[in-house]
């Protein structure tokens, strides 16, 4: 066994080694390699786009679509540089506002206890409570909630139980009305908030009184299960650490996901009735609750993203469940993008507004572009789709490398797989989602 003096000597030696520039450089070699690859792919893409633009026989509309898409995607990499998740200010413990976690749940007997435990064991200086809403579960979800309540007490954990399913929006609304906290944190019943994430996400409300909502950083809990979950892990990384980051730079995040996001209770109450009973084309809105609420808040408040506030969430492990989830998200995105956010985003920062409308149009027009290039040009006219495929693959590699440089991880290579899956398979959901926009079924339950 080492003596105290020997241990201290060895500890100082390790500290000196860590401060050595050569040692630090050796640790950074993987990132340096990825950085070189990033600029190499970036150069290749720029040359490819310029060559394709000056030598292509494609008509003006398709050239304009390609140029707009490329500029939009390149701009994400530039704008993301300006993102800051500042937590330098310190506050007294007494300054932290009371927080209420709200978990709306149906048939999640295997994860609800863990979700509640993660909330109530968070390291947070202020007061906390958790409100679990059982939305007509037919399994042992309510039993698991009651077990948790016996463990933590009725003061910390309150339970609301609907005899029959009313929908997530109703469950969320009832949770808010029962909450005593000034800050409402919505957590999905299959998501688990990080130990220090509550303090991180709440601090933004304390720093800026104009902030009405903050999106947390959701990562995949079950990423190692199979290829599909690894693809989703990569997709979540790009979605949060690149696209949501860009929206946050302008305070215009358009979706605070239900798996982990925080709101000022006062901001929710201002729009509660409109959001809760919203109808679209004569039918009650029963999905896309998180995106809808975010957009109502965004009309008058700033909405940002907190990278340091992390939660993990369980994603679909079977392809059918995944496809149904993607369809539901697309229907929500179309409805909220066109009808809700589309009606006021033009009033926001010009760069943010232009980015929003471009991002709204690209996926809607996308299926027609893919159909022309793959089916009409290739199968009928015999024109090679190689330029298109090269562009898609190269851009996805660029984003994967960028994602790695932000957060070194083993999943960045799967960004390319998800892009291919989206471009050639999931993209056909878009016209179907438009056709089925009035269908209010959840799909994955």
GILIN-V365031 format. One record per backbone hydrogen bond with DSSP energy under -1.0 kcal/mol. CO is the residue of the C=O (numbers start at 1). NH is the residue of the N-H. Records with the same first field share a line. If there is no record, write none. Layout:
CO->NH ; NH
This chain:
3->7
4->8
5->9
6->10
7->11
8->12
9->13
10->14
11->15
12->16
13->17
14->18
15->19
17->20
20->24
21->25
22->26
23->27
24->28
28->32
29->33
30->34
31->35
32->36
33->37
34->38
35->39
36->40
37->41
38->42
39->43
40->44
41->45
42->46
43->47
44->48
45->49
46->50
47->51
48->52
49->53
50->54
51->55
59->63
60->64
61->65
62->66
63->67
64->68
65->69
66->70
67->71
68->72
69->73
70->74
71->75
72->76
74->78
75->79
76->80
78->81
79->82
80->83
92->95
93->96
98->182 ; 183
99->129
100->185
101->131
102->187
103->133
105->135
108->111 ; 112
111->115
112->116
113->117
114->118
115->119
116->120
117->121
119->122
122->124
127->99
129->101
130->158
131->103
132->160
133->105
134->136 ; 162
140->144
141->145
142->146
143->147
144->148
145->149
146->150
147->151
148->152
149->153
153->157
156->130
158->132
160->134
167->171
168->172
169->173
170->174
171->175
172->176
173->177
174->178
175->179
182->265
183->100
184->263
185->102
186->261
188->191
190->314
192->312
195->123
196->200
197->201
198->202
199->203
202->205 ; 206
203->207
204->208
208->211
210->302
212->264
213->304
214->262
215->306
217->311
219->313
222->225
226->230
227->231
228->232
229->233
230->234
231->235
232->236
233->237
234->238
235->239
236->240
237->241
238->242 ; 243
239->244
242->246
243->247
244->248
245->249
247->252
248->251
251->303
257->260
260->216
261->186
262->214
263->184
264->268
265->269
266->270
268->271
271->275
272->276
273->277
275->278
278->285
280->283
283->280
288->292
289->293
290->294
291->295
292->296
293->297
294->298
297->300 ; 301
302->212 ; 213
303->253
304->215
308->310
309->217
310->194
311->219
312->192
313->221
318->322
319->323
320->324
321->325
322->326
323->327
324->328
325->329
326->330
327->331
328->332
329->333
330->334
331->335
332->336
333->337
334->338
335->339
336->341
337->342
340->343
341->344 ; 345
344->347
345->348
349->353
350->354
351->355
352->356
353->357
354->358
355->359
356->360
357->361
358->362
361->365
362->366
365->368 ; 369
366->370
367->371
368->372
369->373
370->374
371->375 ; 376
372->377
376->381
377->383
385->389
386->390
387->391
388->392
389->393
390->394
391->395
392->396
393->397
394->398
395->399
396->400
397->401
398->402
399->403
400->404
401->405
402->406
403->407
411->414
412->415
414->418
415->419
416->420
417->421
418->422
419->423
420->424
421->425 ; 426
422->427
425->428
426->429
427->430
429->433
430->434
431->435
432->436
434->437
436->439
